[in-house]
Amino acid sequence: MKKMFVSLLFAMLMLSACSSPKLSFSEIDNVPRKIEEHINANLKLQSINDGTKGYYIIFHSNGEIEADLDQQDNIVKIIFNELNPQYKDIQRNVYYLTIDSTYDTINVLVNGEEIPFDEATII
């Protein structure tokens, strides 16, 4: 019985390791060095693909950001709302997005208005 349980647990771990990433979106504080080298402070919105199904989304704003994620069919919508755009200094906000093959389009809305990426990079 114990061998069967261990075998079943091992099979489940192998299957979960081989599965494709699910949709997730989170703010990150520590940006990897290889990503940091590609961030351009002069761009408002930038996407950097890390070579997998993960994207670093860099958004430079004039205030605090409230971020959300919405999905429709094959589209992932990233929603940024600038809460108090009075800051004189530009704030860098970095998020990590993972998607699976279900999604083929990433749209970004800032304060309800759709904006394009200034640059999209694959490393």
N, C-alpha and C positions, 0 to 999 in steps of 0.2 A: 504494500500500500504506500509506503514511504517513497519507494522508487518511482511509483506512478505519479505521485504528487510532485516530486522534484522534476520529473520529465515534463509534466504538464506546465509547471511554472516556467521551466526553461523554454518551452515552445512558445508560451505567451510572451515572454521577454523578447525572443527573437522576432516574432511577428510584429510586436510594437516598435521595435527598433527599425524594421524595414518599411514601416508605413510612411506615407507622405505626410508632411507637416500640415497641421490644421490651421485655420484662420486664427491669427492672434495679433494683437497690437498693444504695445506698451512703451512708455517713455523710458529712456535709459540715461543714466548719468555718466557711466564710464564707457566712452567710445573707444573701440579698439584702434590701435595705432595705424593699421593699414587703412582704416576708414577715415580717420582723422586727417591723413595726408591728402585725401581727395575732397575734403569739405572746402567749399569756396564761400567765404563770409560775405562776398558781394552779391550772392544769389539769394533770392527770397525763398524759393522752394527747390529742393534738390533731392534726387533719389539715387542711392548707391546700392546696387545689387551685390551681395557678397559671394556670388558664384553658386548659390544654392537657391532655395525658394524664399530667401530672406531679403528684405529691403530695409535699408536705413533711410528714413524720411527725415530730412533736415528742413526745418521751417524757421526762418528768421523773422521775428516780429517786434513790434514796438510796445509790447505789454504781455501780461500773463495770458496763457492759453488754456482753453478748455478743449480737450480733444475727445472725439468719439469716432466710432466706426459703424458703418451701415453696409449691408450687402443686399444686392438685388440681382437675381439670376447669375450672370457671369461677371458682375461689376462689384468691386469693392469701393466704397466711398469713405474717404477720410474727411472728417468734419472738424475744422478748426474754428473756434470762436475766440476772438481777441476780447478779453474782458475789460481791460483798461488801457487803451492804446496811447496813453500820455507819456510813457517813458521816453526819455530822449535817447537812451542807449538801446541799441538793438540787442534783443535777447535771442540766443540760439536754443532751439528746442529740437531734440533728437529722439526719434521714435523707431522702434523695430517692428516691422510688419512681416508676418509669415503667411503665405497663402498656399493653397493646393491647386491642382490642375483644373479645378472647377471654375476658377476665376482667371480671366485673361485681360481685364481692364482695371486700372486704378484711377479713380477720379478724386480730386481734392477740392473741397469747398472751404473758402475762408469767409467767415461772416455771411454765409449763405450764397456767395458768388463762386462759381467754378473757376479755378485758375489752373493754368498748365504748369508743368515742371519746367523750370529754367534750364535744368540739365539732368540727364539720366545717365548714370555710369554703371558699367559692369566691371568688376575687378576679379 
